[in-house]
Amino acid sequence: MLRRSGARGVSAERLAREFEVSVRTIKRDLDALENSGAPLWSRPGPGGGYGLAIGASLPPVSLSPAQAVALMAAVSAASDAPYADLASAGIQKIMDVLDPRTRARADELARRVWVNAFPSSSRAVKSALEEAMAEQRVIRIRYTSGDGNTTARDVEPVLFASTNGQWFLIGWCRMRDAMRWFTVSRIEQATVTKAACSGHTIHEVGEPPANARPVHGRGE
């Protein structure tokens, strides 16, 4: 879009509408592009916006066919993971900008990888949990425990964790006034409230198991 806008530029609001994210996210991404060396310009005020310097280009995405298939396989095998739908959409964007030869080879290799994923939790529940975590808002859940007891609780989300093939929401339960683990598949309903979380941190959850680690984009 920056390339297509030419000398006219494009506003952050229009970019936000196009990519269905907030203006704040767009401005953060533009800052990241500029800090990476992309020659961006900005024009303030009414009719202003952002653009790419004439004659400049953004670096292409460069993946091997195996790397592309690795991304597809990882997301397909973890369809119940938080933000899995967004990951699938992101991978499709990557595939769309690969050169035709690499994309064709990746498609061929992908047919040699089969995945039998676990049934996913309710999309509405997952979307609410993802939003509450990202925005750090209190979430109201209807939860059935292992012994069959169903309760309604307000929870301050702290982190998602996967162990033994199940995903958990870990958060500060306002009903119990303590940190609790909630099996995502047992959350029957979830609604994001307007209340902000009070600041509980991952350090209150305790030390993770020796073989557990945060997800990240680095190779270590």
PyRosetta script that sets phi, psi and omega in degrees:
from pyrosetta import init, pose_from_sequence

init()
pose = pose_from_sequence("MLRRSGARGVSAERLAREFEVSVRTIKRDLDALENSGAPLWSRPGPGGGYGLAIGASLPPVSLSPAQAVALMAAVSAASDAPYADLASAGIQKIMDVLDPRTRARADELARRVWVNAFPSSSRAVKSALEEAMAEQRVIRIRYTSGDGNTTARDVEPVLFASTNGQWFLIGWCRMRDAMRWFTVSRIEQATVTKAACSGHTIHEVGEPPANARPVHGRGE")
pose.set_psi(1, -35.9)
pose.set_omega(1, 177.3)
pose.set_phi(2, -64.0)
pose.set_psi(2, -40.7)
pose.set_omega(2, 178.3)
pose.set_phi(3, -66.5)
pose.set_psi(3, -44.3)
pose.set_omega(3, -176.1)
pose.set_phi(4, -68.0)
pose.set_psi(4, -28.8)
pose.set_omega(4, -176.8)
pose.set_phi(5, -69.1)
pose.set_psi(5, -21.4)
pose.set_omega(5, 177.9)
pose.set_phi(6, 58.6)
pose.set_psi(6, -141.1)
pose.set_omega(6, -177.6)
pose.set_phi(7, -74.2)
pose.set_psi(7, -15.4)
pose.set_omega(7, -179.6)
pose.set_phi(8, -70.3)
pose.set_psi(8, -35.8)
pose.set_omega(8, -174.7)
pose.set_phi(9, 79.0)
pose.set_psi(9, 175.4)
pose.set_omega(9, -179.7)
pose.set_phi(10, -143.5)
pose.set_psi(10, 139.1)
pose.set_omega(10, -176.2)
pose.set_phi(11, -77.5)
pose.set_psi(11, 156.5)
pose.set_omega(11, 176.8)
pose.set_phi(12, -62.9)
pose.set_psi(12, -34.6)
pose.set_omega(12, 179.4)
pose.set_phi(13, -63.7)
pose.set_psi(13, -41.7)
pose.set_omega(13, 179.6)
pose.set_phi(14, -67.8)
pose.set_psi(14, -40.5)
pose.set_omega(14, 176.8)
pose.set_phi(15, -60.6)
pose.set_psi(15, -41.2)
pose.set_omega(15, -179.7)
pose.set_phi(16, -62.9)
pose.set_psi(16, -42.0)
pose.set_omega(16, 178.8)
pose.set_phi(17, -65.5)
pose.set_psi(17, -40.9)
pose.set_omega(17, -177.2)
pose.set_phi(18, -63.5)
pose.set_psi(18, -43.2)
pose.set_omega(18, -175.3)
pose.set_phi(19, -99.3)
pose.set_psi(19, 4.3)
pose.set_omega(19, 175.0)
pose.set_phi(20, 56.3)
pose.set_psi(20, 46.5)
pose.set_omega(20, 174.9)
pose.set_phi(21, -132.1)
pose.set_psi(21, 178.8)
pose.set_omega(21, -179.3)
pose.set_phi(22, -81.0)
pose.set_psi(22, 159.9)
pose.set_omega(22, 175.2)
pose.set_phi(23, -61.5)
pose.set_psi(23, -36.5)
pose.set_omega(23, 178.5)
pose.set_phi(24, -60.4)
pose.set_psi(24, -41.3)
pose.set_omega(24, 178.1)
pose.set_phi(25, -63.8)
pose.set_psi(25, -43.1)
pose.set_omega(25, 179.3)
pose.set_phi(26, -60.0)
pose.set_psi(26, -46.0)
pose.set_omega(26, -178.5)
pose.set_phi(27, -65.8)
pose.set_psi(27, -35.1)
pose.set_omega(27, 176.4)
pose.set_phi(28, -65.1)
pose.set_psi(28, -41.9)
pose.set_omega(28, 179.4)
pose.set_phi(29, -67.6)
pose.set_psi(29, -37.1)
pose.set_omega(29, 177.2)
pose.set_phi(30, -65.1)
pose.set_psi(30, -39.8)
pose.set_omega(30, 176.0)
pose.set_phi(31, -61.2)
pose.set_psi(31, -41.8)
pose.set_omega(31, -179.9)
pose.set_phi(32, -64.1)
pose.set_psi(32, -40.6)
pose.set_omega(32, 177.2)
pose.set_phi(33, -62.0)
pose.set_psi(33, -44.9)
pose.set_omega(33, -178.9)
pose.set_phi(34, -64.5)
pose.set_psi(34, -41.3)
pose.set_omega(34, 179.8)
pose.set_phi(35, -67.3)
pose.set_psi(35, -23.5)
pose.set_omega(35, 178.5)
pose.set_phi(36, -82.8)
pose.set_psi(36, -3.1)
pose.set_omega(36, 176.9)
pose.set_phi(37, 107.8)
pose.set_psi(37, -1.3)
pose.set_omega(37, 179.1)
pose.set_phi(38, -66.8)
pose.set_psi(38, 130.4)
pose.set_omega(38, -176.8)
pose.set_phi(39, -78.8)
pose.set_psi(39, 78.7)
pose.set_omega(39, 179.9)
pose.set_phi(40, -92.4)
pose.set_psi(40, 153.4)
pose.set_omega(40, 171.0)
pose.set_phi(41, -127.2)
pose.set_psi(41, 157.1)
pose.set_omega(41, 177.7)
pose.set_phi(42, -135.6)
pose.set_psi(42, 147.5)
pose.set_omega(42, 179.6)
pose.set_phi(43, -129.6)
pose.set_psi(43, 113.0)
pose.set_omega(43, -176.2)
pose.set_phi(44, -76.2)
pose.set_psi(44, 168.9)
pose.set_omega(44, 173.8)
pose.set_phi(45, 87.6)
pose.set_psi(45, 177.1)
pose.set_omega(45, 178.6)
pose.set_phi(46, -57.5)
pose.set_psi(46, 133.9)
pose.set_omega(46, -178.9)
pose.set_phi(47, 80.4)
pose.set_psi(47, 0.9)
pose.set_omega(47, 179.7)
pose.set_phi(48, -82.8)
pose.set_psi(48, -173.9)
pose.set_omega(48, 179.8)
pose.set_phi(49, 165.5)
pose.set_psi(49, -155.5)
pose.set_omega(49, -176.2)
pose.set_phi(50, -126.8)
pose.set_psi(50, 151.6)
pose.set_omega(50, 178.4)
pose.set_phi(51, -155.9)
pose.set_psi(51, 176.0)
pose.set_omega(51, 179.4)
pose.set_phi(52, -108.1)
pose.set_psi(52, 133.8)
pose.set_omega(52, -178.1)
pose.set_phi(53, -54.5)
pose.set_psi(53, 142.9)
pose.set_omega(53, -178.3)
pose.set_phi(54, -58.1)
pose.set_psi(54, 133.0)
pose.set_omega(54, 178.8)
pose.set_phi(55, 84.8)
pose.set_psi(55, -7.4)
pose.set_omega(55, -179.0)
pose.set_phi(56, -91.3)
pose.set_psi(56, 162.7)
pose.set_omega(56, 177.4)
pose.set_phi(57, -144.4)
pose.set_psi(57, 155.9)
pose.set_omega(57, 175.7)
pose.set_phi(58, -87.5)
pose.set_psi(58, 147.3)
pose.set_omega(58, -178.5)
pose.set_phi(59, -64.8)
pose.set_psi(59, 140.3)
pose.set_omega(59, 179.6)
pose.set_phi(60, -74.0)
pose.set_psi(60, 158.1)
pose.set_omega(60, 172.3)
pose.set_phi(61, -78.4)
pose.set_psi(61, 130.4)
pose.set_omega(61, -177.8)
pose.set_phi(62, -123.8)
pose.set_psi(62, 108.5)
pose.set_omega(62, 177.2)
pose.set_phi(63, -129.9)
pose.set_psi(63, 149.0)
pose.set_omega(63, 171.0)
pose.set_phi(64, -81.0)
pose.set_psi(64, 160.7)
pose.set_omega(64, 176.4)
pose.set_phi(65, -55.2)
pose.set_psi(65, -39.8)
pose.set_omega(65, -179.4)
pose.set_phi(66, -65.6)
pose.set_psi(66, -38.2)
pose.set_omega(66, 178.1)
pose.set_phi(67, -65.0)
pose.set_psi(67, -41.8)
pose.set_omega(67, 179.0)
pose.set_phi(68, -62.6)
pose.set_psi(68, -43.6)
pose.set_omega(68, 179.9)
pose.set_phi(69, -68.0)
pose.set_psi(69, -35.1)
pose.set_omega(69, 177.9)
pose.set_phi(70, -60.5)
pose.set_psi(70, -40.5)
pose.set_omega(70, 177.5)
pose.set_phi(71, -65.0)
pose.set_psi(71, -45.1)
pose.set_omega(71, -179.6)
pose.set_phi(72, -63.2)
pose.set_psi(72, -42.6)
pose.set_omega(72, -178.8)
pose.set_phi(73, -66.0)
pose.set_psi(73, -41.7)
pose.set_omega(73, -178.3)
pose.set_phi(74, -62.0)
pose.set_psi(74, -43.6)
pose.set_omega(74, -179.0)
pose.set_phi(75, -72.1)
pose.set_psi(75, -40.5)
pose.set_omega(75, -179.8)
pose.set_phi(76, -63.2)
pose.set_psi(76, -37.2)
pose.set_omega(76, -178.6)
pose.set_phi(77, -77.6)
pose.set_psi(77, -14.1)
pose.set_omega(77, -178.4)
pose.set_phi(78, -123.4)
pose.set_psi(78, 49.9)
pose.set_omega(78, -175.8)
pose.set_phi(79, -66.0)
pose.set_psi(79, -18.3)
pose.set_omega(79, -180.0)
pose.set_phi(80, -93.6)
pose.set_psi(80, 0.6)
pose.set_omega(80, -178.6)
pose.set_phi(81, -71.5)
pose.set_psi(81, 152.7)
pose.set_omega(81, 175.1)
pose.set_phi(82, -57.3)
pose.set_psi(82, 139.4)
pose.set_omega(82, 176.8)
pose.set_phi(83, 64.9)
pose.set_psi(83, 20.6)
pose.set_omega(83, -179.0)
pose.set_phi(84, -62.7)
pose.set_psi(84, -38.3)
pose.set_omega(84, 179.4)
pose.set_phi(85, -63.3)
pose.set_psi(85, -41.2)
pose.set_omega(85, 178.3)
pose.set_phi(86, -66.4)
pose.set_psi(86, -36.1)
pose.set_omega(86, 177.9)
pose.set_phi(87, -64.3)
pose.set_psi(87, -41.8)
pose.set_omega(87, 178.0)
pose.set_phi(88, -61.1)
pose.set_psi(88, -43.0)
pose.set_omega(88, 178.9)
pose.set_phi(89, -65.4)
pose.set_psi(89, -37.9)
pose.set_omega(89, 178.6)
pose.set_phi(90, -65.1)
pose.set_psi(90, -41.1)
pose.set_omega(90, 178.3)
pose.set_phi(91, -64.2)
pose.set_psi(91, -38.3)
pose.set_omega(91, 178.0)
pose.set_phi(92, -62.5)
pose.set_psi(92, -38.2)
pose.set_omega(92, 176.9)
pose.set_phi(93, -63.3)
pose.set_psi(93, -40.6)
pose.set_omega(93, 178.3)
pose.set_phi(94, -63.5)
pose.set_psi(94, -44.8)
pose.set_omega(94, 179.9)
pose.set_phi(95, -61.1)
pose.set_psi(95, -36.2)
pose.set_omega(95, -177.4)
pose.set_phi(96, -66.1)
pose.set_psi(96, -25.5)
pose.set_omega(96, -177.3)
pose.set_phi(97, -102.7)
pose.set_psi(97, 1.0)
pose.set_omega(97, 174.8)
pose.set_phi(98, -70.8)
pose.set_psi(98, 153.2)
pose.set_omega(98, 177.1)
pose.set_phi(99, -67.3)
pose.set_psi(99, 150.2)
pose.set_omega(99, -173.0)
pose.set_phi(100, -54.5)
pose.set_psi(100, -37.5)
pose.set_omega(100, -177.8)
pose.set_phi(101, -66.7)
pose.set_psi(101, -45.2)
pose.set_omega(101, 179.5)
pose.set_phi(102, -65.1)
pose.set_psi(102, -40.5)
pose.set_omega(102, -179.9)
pose.set_phi(103, -63.4)
pose.set_psi(103, -41.7)
pose.set_omega(103, 179.6)
pose.set_phi(104, -64.2)
pose.set_psi(104, -41.7)
pose.set_omega(104, 178.8)
pose.set_phi(105, -67.3)
pose.set_psi(105, -36.7)
pose.set_omega(105, 178.2)
pose.set_phi(106, -66.5)
pose.set_psi(106, -41.3)
pose.set_omega(106, 178.4)
pose.set_phi(107, -62.1)
pose.set_psi(107, -40.2)
pose.set_omega(107, 179.0)
pose.set_phi(108, -65.3)
pose.set_psi(108, -44.1)
pose.set_omega(108, -179.9)
pose.set_phi(109, -67.1)
pose.set_psi(109, -35.6)
pose.set_omega(109, -178.9)
pose.set_phi(110, -61.7)
pose.set_psi(110, -30.2)
pose.set_omega(110, 179.1)
pose.set_phi(111, -69.1)
pose.set_psi(111, -11.8)
pose.set_omega(111, 179.6)
pose.set_phi(112, -97.7)
pose.set_psi(112, 8.5)
pose.set_omega(112, 178.3)
pose.set_phi(113, -123.2)
pose.set_psi(113, 117.0)
pose.set_omega(113, 179.7)
pose.set_phi(114, -106.5)
pose.set_psi(114, 143.6)
pose.set_omega(114, -179.4)
pose.set_phi(115, -132.2)
pose.set_psi(115, 131.8)
pose.set_omega(115, 173.3)
pose.set_phi(116, -116.7)
pose.set_psi(116, 86.5)
pose.set_omega(116, -173.2)
pose.set_phi(117, -79.8)
pose.set_psi(117, 154.5)
pose.set_omega(117, 175.3)
pose.set_phi(118, -67.9)
pose.set_psi(118, 150.9)
pose.set_omega(118, 176.1)
pose.set_phi(119, -56.8)
pose.set_psi(119, 138.2)
pose.set_omega(119, -176.9)
pose.set_phi(120, -83.9)
pose.set_psi(120, 152.3)
pose.set_omega(120, 174.9)
pose.set_phi(121, -69.0)
pose.set_psi(121, 169.9)
pose.set_omega(121, 178.4)
pose.set_phi(122, -53.3)
pose.set_psi(122, 131.2)
pose.set_omega(122, 179.9)
pose.set_phi(123, -62.1)
pose.set_psi(123, -38.7)
pose.set_omega(123, -179.6)
pose.set_phi(124, -64.3)
pose.set_psi(124, -41.3)
pose.set_omega(124, 178.6)
pose.set_phi(125, -65.1)
pose.set_psi(125, -47.0)
pose.set_omega(125, -178.9)
pose.set_phi(126, -61.4)
pose.set_psi(126, -42.4)
pose.set_omega(126, 180.0)
pose.set_phi(127, -60.9)
pose.set_psi(127, -41.4)
pose.set_omega(127, 179.8)
pose.set_phi(128, -65.9)
pose.set_psi(128, -43.5)
pose.set_omega(128, 179.2)
pose.set_phi(129, -62.7)
pose.set_psi(129, -43.2)
pose.set_omega(129, -179.7)
pose.set_phi(130, -62.8)
pose.set_psi(130, -43.4)
pose.set_omega(130, -180.0)
pose.set_phi(131, -64.7)
pose.set_psi(131, -44.9)
pose.set_omega(131, -179.1)
pose.set_phi(132, -62.0)
pose.set_psi(132, -40.1)
pose.set_omega(132, 179.9)
pose.set_phi(133, -67.3)
pose.set_psi(133, -46.7)
pose.set_omega(133, -176.9)
pose.set_phi(134, -65.1)
pose.set_psi(134, -40.2)
pose.set_omega(134, -177.3)
pose.set_phi(135, -92.6)
pose.set_psi(135, -4.7)
pose.set_omega(135, -177.2)
pose.set_phi(136, 52.6)
pose.set_psi(136, 58.2)
pose.set_omega(136, 176.4)
pose.set_phi(137, -115.2)
pose.set_psi(137, 150.3)
pose.set_omega(137, 176.6)
pose.set_phi(138, -66.1)
pose.set_psi(138, 137.1)
pose.set_omega(138, 178.6)
pose.set_phi(139, -116.3)
pose.set_psi(139, 135.9)
pose.set_omega(139, 178.8)
pose.set_phi(140, -98.8)
pose.set_psi(140, 119.9)
pose.set_omega(140, -175.3)
pose.set_phi(141, -121.1)
pose.set_psi(141, 151.6)
pose.set_omega(141, 168.0)
pose.set_phi(142, -106.0)
pose.set_psi(142, 116.3)
pose.set_omega(142, -167.8)
pose.set_phi(143, -128.4)
pose.set_psi(143, 133.6)
pose.set_omega(143, 175.2)
pose.set_phi(144, -109.4)
pose.set_psi(144, 118.5)
pose.set_omega(144, -177.4)
pose.set_phi(145, -75.6)
pose.set_psi(145, 175.1)
pose.set_omega(145, -179.2)
pose.set_phi(146, -61.7)
pose.set_psi(146, -27.0)
pose.set_omega(146, 179.7)
pose.set_phi(147, -90.3)
pose.set_psi(147, 8.7)
pose.set_omega(147, 175.3)
pose.set_phi(148, 88.0)
pose.set_psi(148, 5.2)
pose.set_omega(148, -179.6)
pose.set_phi(149, -83.6)
pose.set_psi(149, 124.1)
pose.set_omega(149, -178.2)
pose.set_phi(150, -104.6)
pose.set_psi(150, 130.0)
pose.set_omega(150, -179.7)
pose.set_phi(151, -137.3)
pose.set_psi(151, 159.4)
pose.set_omega(151, 172.1)
pose.set_phi(152, -106.1)
pose.set_psi(152, 130.5)
pose.set_omega(152, -175.2)
pose.set_phi(153, -138.4)
pose.set_psi(153, 149.4)
pose.set_omega(153, 169.2)
pose.set_phi(154, -99.8)
pose.set_psi(154, 126.1)
pose.set_omega(154, -173.9)
pose.set_phi(155, -127.2)
pose.set_psi(155, 136.2)
pose.set_omega(155, 172.0)
pose.set_phi(156, -93.7)
pose.set_psi(156, 107.8)
pose.set_omega(156, -175.1)
pose.set_phi(157, -67.7)
pose.set_psi(157, 134.0)
pose.set_omega(157, -179.5)
pose.set_phi(158, -115.0)
pose.set_psi(158, -45.5)
pose.set_omega(158, 176.8)
pose.set_phi(159, -161.8)
pose.set_psi(159, 162.0)
pose.set_omega(159, 170.1)
pose.set_phi(160, -101.1)
pose.set_psi(160, 145.2)
pose.set_omega(160, 177.7)
pose.set_phi(161, -141.8)
pose.set_psi(161, 143.0)
pose.set_omega(161, 176.8)
pose.set_phi(162, -117.2)
pose.set_psi(162, 127.5)
pose.set_omega(162, 177.0)
pose.set_phi(163, -151.7)
pose.set_psi(163, 139.8)
pose.set_omega(163, 179.5)
pose.set_phi(164, 52.4)
pose.set_psi(164, 38.1)
pose.set_omega(164, 175.6)
pose.set_phi(165, 78.9)
pose.set_psi(165, 6.4)
pose.set_omega(165, 179.7)
pose.set_phi(166, -123.7)
pose.set_psi(166, 148.0)
pose.set_omega(166, 176.1)
pose.set_phi(167, -98.7)
pose.set_psi(167, 141.6)
pose.set_omega(167, -179.6)
pose.set_phi(168, -126.2)
pose.set_psi(168, 145.4)
pose.set_omega(168, 166.5)
pose.set_phi(169, -99.7)
pose.set_psi(169, 122.8)
pose.set_omega(169, 177.9)
pose.set_phi(170, -108.9)
pose.set_psi(170, 126.2)
pose.set_omega(170, -177.5)
pose.set_phi(171, -161.2)
pose.set_psi(171, 171.6)
pose.set_omega(171, 179.0)
pose.set_phi(172, -82.8)
pose.set_psi(172, 112.6)
pose.set_omega(172, -179.8)
pose.set_phi(173, -83.7)
pose.set_psi(173, 116.6)
pose.set_omega(173, -178.2)
pose.set_phi(174, -71.6)
pose.set_psi(174, -23.2)
pose.set_omega(174, 177.5)
pose.set_phi(175, -72.0)
pose.set_psi(175, -42.3)
pose.set_omega(175, -179.3)
pose.set_phi(176, -91.6)
pose.set_psi(176, -10.8)
pose.set_omega(176, -177.7)
pose.set_phi(177, 54.2)
pose.set_psi(177, 47.4)
pose.set_omega(177, -177.2)
pose.set_phi(178, -162.5)
pose.set_psi(178, 164.3)
pose.set_omega(178, 176.4)
pose.set_phi(179, -76.4)
pose.set_psi(179, 134.0)
pose.set_omega(179, -178.2)
pose.set_phi(180, -136.8)
pose.set_psi(180, 152.5)
pose.set_omega(180, 174.6)
pose.set_phi(181, -103.0)
pose.set_psi(181, 127.5)
pose.set_omega(181, 179.1)
pose.set_phi(182, -118.1)
pose.set_psi(182, 122.7)
pose.set_omega(182, 175.9)
pose.set_phi(183, -67.1)
pose.set_psi(183, 122.0)
pose.set_omega(183, -173.9)
pose.set_phi(184, -59.1)
pose.set_psi(184, -38.8)
pose.set_omega(184, -177.8)
pose.set_phi(185, -66.9)
pose.set_psi(185, -14.3)
pose.set_omega(185, 179.2)
pose.set_phi(186, -97.8)
pose.set_psi(186, 1.0)
pose.set_omega(186, 176.0)
pose.set_phi(187, -85.9)
pose.set_psi(187, 112.4)
pose.set_omega(187, -174.0)
pose.set_phi(188, -85.8)
pose.set_psi(188, -32.5)
pose.set_omega(188, 178.3)
pose.set_phi(189, -143.5)
pose.set_psi(189, 150.9)
pose.set_omega(189, 178.8)
pose.set_phi(190, -151.4)
pose.set_psi(190, 131.1)
pose.set_omega(190, -179.6)
pose.set_phi(191, -132.9)
pose.set_psi(191, 128.0)
pose.set_omega(191, 177.7)
pose.set_phi(192, -78.6)
pose.set_psi(192, 127.4)
pose.set_omega(192, 178.4)
pose.set_phi(193, -92.8)
pose.set_psi(193, 175.8)
pose.set_omega(193, 177.4)
pose.set_phi(194, -87.7)
pose.set_psi(194, -5.0)
pose.set_omega(194, -177.5)
pose.set_phi(195, -77.4)
pose.set_psi(195, 132.2)
pose.set_omega(195, 177.7)
pose.set_phi(196, -79.8)
pose.set_psi(196, 148.6)
pose.set_omega(196, 175.5)
pose.set_phi(197, -64.7)
pose.set_psi(197, 154.7)
pose.set_omega(197, -174.2)
pose.set_phi(198, -90.7)
pose.set_psi(198, -1.1)
pose.set_omega(198, 173.4)
pose.set_phi(199, 110.4)
pose.set_psi(199, 16.8)
pose.set_omega(199, 176.2)
pose.set_phi(200, -66.5)
pose.set_psi(200, 141.7)
pose.set_omega(200, -173.6)
pose.set_phi(201, -116.2)
pose.set_psi(201, 168.2)
pose.set_omega(201, -179.9)
pose.set_phi(202, -64.2)
pose.set_psi(202, -22.6)
pose.set_omega(202, -180.0)
pose.set_phi(203, -66.2)
pose.set_psi(203, -24.6)
pose.set_omega(203, 178.7)
pose.set_phi(204, -74.9)
pose.set_psi(204, -16.4)
pose.set_omega(204, 178.9)
pose.set_phi(205, -73.1)
pose.set_psi(205, -29.5)
pose.set_omega(205, -178.0)
pose.set_phi(206, 110.0)
pose.set_psi(206, -179.3)
pose.set_omega(206, -179.1)
pose.set_phi(207, -75.0)
pose.set_psi(207, 135.1)
pose.set_omega(207, 177.5)
pose.set_phi(208, -72.2)
pose.set_psi(208, 159.9)
pose.set_omega(208, 174.9)
pose.set_phi(209, -57.8)
pose.set_psi(209, 158.2)
pose.set_omega(209, -175.8)
pose.set_phi(210, -59.8)
pose.set_psi(210, -30.6)
pose.set_omega(210, -177.5)
pose.set_phi(211, -96.4)
pose.set_psi(211, 9.7)
pose.set_omega(211, 179.2)
pose.set_phi(212, -99.2)
pose.set_psi(212, 148.8)
pose.set_omega(212, 179.1)
pose.set_phi(213, -155.6)
pose.set_psi(213, 154.4)
pose.set_omega(213, 176.1)
pose.set_phi(214, -68.1)
pose.set_psi(214, 153.3)
pose.set_omega(214, 173.2)
pose.set_phi(215, -78.6)
pose.set_psi(215, 145.9)
pose.set_omega(215, 177.6)
pose.set_phi(216, -161.5)
pose.set_psi(216, 171.4)
pose.set_omega(216, -177.1)
pose.set_phi(217, -94.7)
pose.set_psi(217, 5.8)
pose.set_omega(217, -179.2)
pose.set_phi(218, -96.7)
pose.set_psi(218, 163.9)
pose.set_omega(218, -173.2)
pose.set_phi(219, -90.9)
pose.set_psi(219, -0.9)
pose.set_omega(219, -176.8)
pose.set_phi(220, -76.4)
pose.dump_pdb("model.pdb")
